[in-house]
Amino acid sequence: MNVVNSVTSTTDTTAASAAMKKSLGMDKDDFMKLFIAQLQYQDPLKPQDPSAMLDQLSQLSLVEQAYNNNTALKNLLTAQNNSMAMTSVGFIGKDVKANGNAITFDGTNPASMQFNLSVPVSSATVTISNNAGQVVKSSTLGALSAGDTLIAWDGRDKDGVLLPAGAYTFSVNATSASGASVAATTFTTGRIDGVNLAGGTPVLTVGATTISFADVISVMGA
């Protein structure tokens, strides 16, 4: 009886409950083994409190439900990522418009820059910077209407020197007729030539620039 009492003292309700609470992330089979072991080694003269057993069974149900929900969520995320990957591959060869301010210059052909103004402006200045953040050219535009504006950059700096192919960025500072500053929303545009799936979330490539799948606004056929 002393042996039984010794085992019971380490597997009573309090110990089992503490172990369960400490290991909420454990496998449901492990929890069931612990529960069965507690029944196996309980003192026949001092059986387990029925209310405590019901409480542990209830907690087992919660653990199993959490385990099943976690498994279902992982399966759903995997399916979603696979779907995103297949969809993004279908973007290759198509023209995309996305949130951002990146420009890809191929060294020969003019690069497009697109931005949106919420209200008409009397003037706007477009500033282009290289990959190191250095300003290479600024151009002042006249009055512009509200809505999207698309302009081209020939790849030359302020002195007319043709710059190397690569990734550039642009920003827009606009002023209304009253002299107030008007914020412009910039976009990254271009033809998708590749997709990087290494990070789990697809990243589209347009020449030297990259576009997050989540930033895509519209896609047009080639």
C-alpha positions in Angstrom: 0.0 0.0 0.0 2.9 2.3 0.7 4.1 1.8 -2.9 0.6 2.7 -4.2 0.4 5.7 -2.0 3.8 6.9 -3.2 2.8 6.7 -6.9 -0.5 8.3 -6.1 1.1 11.2 -4.5 2.8 12.1 -7.8 -0.2 11.6 -10.0 -3.0 13.1 -8.0 -5.4 15.7 -9.4 -3.3 18.7 -8.6 -0.1 17.3 -10.2 -2.0 16.1 -13.3 -3.8 19.4 -13.7 -0.5 21.3 -13.3 1.2 19.1 -15.9 -1.7 19.6 -18.3 -1.7 23.4 -17.9 2.1 23.5 -18.4 1.8 21.4 -21.6 -1.2 22.8 -23.4 0.7 22.5 -26.6 1.4 18.7 -26.1 0.0 16.1 -28.4 -3.6 14.9 -27.5 -2.3 11.3 -27.3 0.2 12.3 -24.6 -2.6 13.9 -22.6 -4.7 10.7 -22.8 -1.7 8.5 -21.7 -1.3 10.8 -18.7 -5.0 10.6 -17.9 -5.0 6.7 -18.1 -1.9 6.5 -16.0 -3.6 8.5 -13.3 -6.6 6.1 -13.3 -4.3 3.1 -13.3 -2.3 4.2 -10.2 -5.0 5.8 -8.2 -5.5 4.5 -4.6 -8.5 2.1 -4.7 -9.4 3.3 -1.2 -9.3 6.9 -2.3 -10.6 6.9 -5.9 -10.4 9.9 -8.1 -12.9 12.7 -7.4 -15.6 12.4 -10.2 -15.9 16.1 -10.5 -12.1 16.4 -11.0 -12.2 13.7 -13.6 -15.0 15.5 -15.5 -12.9 18.7 -15.3 -9.9 16.9 -16.8 -12.0 15.3 -19.5 -13.3 18.8 -20.3 -9.8 20.1 -20.5 -8.8 17.1 -22.8 -11.7 18.1 -25.1 -10.3 21.7 -25.2 -6.8 20.4 -25.9 -8.0 18.2 -28.7 -10.1 21.0 -30.2 -7.2 23.4 -30.1 -5.0 20.7 -31.7 -7.5 20.0 -34.5 -8.0 23.8 -35.1 -4.3 24.3 -35.4 -4.0 21.4 -37.8 -6.9 22.7 -39.9 -5.4 26.2 -39.9 -2.0 24.9 -41.1 -3.6 23.0 -43.9 -5.6 26.1 -44.9 -2.5 28.3 -44.9 -0.6 25.7 -47.0 -3.5 25.6 -49.5 -3.6 29.4 -49.6 0.1 29.7 -50.2 0.0 27.1 -53.0 -2.9 29.0 -54.6 -1.0 32.3 -54.4 2.1 30.7 -55.9 0.1 29.3 -58.8 -1.7 32.6 -59.4 1.5 34.6 -59.2 3.3 32.4 -61.8 0.4 33.3 -64.1 1.4 37.0 -63.9 4.6 36.4 -65.9 4.5 38.3 -69.1 1.7 40.6 -68.0 1.7 44.3 -67.1 1.2 45.1 -63.5 0.3 48.1 -61.4 1.2 48.0 -57.7 1.7 50.2 -54.7 5.2 51.5 -54.6 7.6 54.0 -56.2 10.2 51.8 -58.0 11.4 52.3 -61.5 13.2 49.7 -63.7 15.4 51.2 -66.4 16.8 48.6 -68.8 19.5 50.9 -70.2 17.8 51.6 -73.5 14.0 52.1 -73.4 12.2 54.9 -71.5 10.9 53.9 -68.1 7.3 54.7 -67.0 6.3 56.5 -63.8 2.7 56.6 -62.7 1.1 58.5 -59.8 -2.3 59.7 -58.7 -3.4 63.2 -57.5 -6.6 63.5 -55.4 -7.2 67.1 -56.6 -5.9 69.3 -59.5 -2.6 70.9 -59.0 -0.9 74.0 -60.5 2.5 72.3 -60.6 4.4 69.1 -59.6 8.0 68.1 -59.3 9.1 64.6 -60.0 12.4 63.6 -58.4 14.3 60.4 -59.4 16.9 58.8 -57.2 19.3 55.9 -57.8 19.6 52.8 -55.7 21.8 54.5 -53.2 19.3 57.3 -52.6 21.1 59.9 -54.6 19.0 62.3 -56.6 19.9 61.9 -60.3 17.2 64.1 -61.9 14.3 66.4 -61.0 11.6 67.5 -63.5 9.0 70.2 -63.0 5.6 69.6 -64.6 2.9 72.1 -65.3 -0.7 72.0 -64.1 -2.2 68.5 -63.8 -5.7 67.2 -63.4 -6.8 65.0 -60.6 -6.4 61.3 -61.2 -3.7 59.2 -62.6 -0.7 60.7 -64.5 1.7 58.6 -66.5 5.1 60.1 -67.6 8.2 58.6 -69.1 11.9 58.9 -68.1 14.6 58.4 -70.8 17.1 57.2 -68.3 19.3 60.3 -68.4 20.4 62.4 -65.4 20.2 66.2 -65.0 23.2 66.6 -67.3 21.8 64.4 -70.1 24.1 61.5 -69.3 22.6 58.1 -69.9 22.5 56.2 -66.6 23.2 52.5 -66.2 20.4 50.0 -66.2 19.0 49.1 -62.8 16.5 50.0 -60.1 15.6 53.6 -59.3 12.9 55.3 -57.3 10.8 58.4 -57.8 8.8 60.8 -55.6 6.3 63.6 -56.4 5.8 66.9 -54.8 2.7 68.8 -56.0 1.2 72.2 -55.2 -2.4 73.3 -55.5 -3.5 76.7 -57.0 -3.7 78.1 -53.5 -0.2 77.1 -52.7 -1.0 74.1 -50.5 1.0 70.9 -50.7 -0.8 68.0 -52.3 0.2 64.4 -51.6 0.6 62.1 -54.6 0.2 58.4 -54.5 2.9 56.6 -56.5 2.8 53.3 -58.2 5.3 50.7 -59.5 4.4 49.6 -63.0 6.0 47.2 -65.6 5.9 43.8 -67.1 6.4 40.8 -64.8 9.4 38.8 -65.9 9.7 36.4 -63.0 8.4 35.2 -59.6 10.4 34.4 -56.5 8.7 31.8 -54.2 11.6 31.3 -51.8 10.2 33.3 -48.9 6.8 31.6 -48.8 5.0 34.8 -50.1 5.4 35.3 -53.8 7.5 38.3 -54.9 7.1 39.5 -58.5 10.1 40.8 -60.4 10.1 43.6 -63.0 13.6 43.8 -64.3 15.7 45.0 -61.4 12.8 45.8 -59.1 10.6 43.5 -56.9 6.9 43.8 -56.1 5.2 42.1 -53.2 2.2 40.0 -54.2 0.1 41.9 -51.6 0.9 45.3 -53.2 -0.5 44.4 -56.6 -3.5 46.6 -57.6 -4.2 45.4 -61.2 -2.9 43.1 -63.8 -3.3 43.5 -67.6 -2.6 41.0 -70.3 0.4 41.5 -72.5 
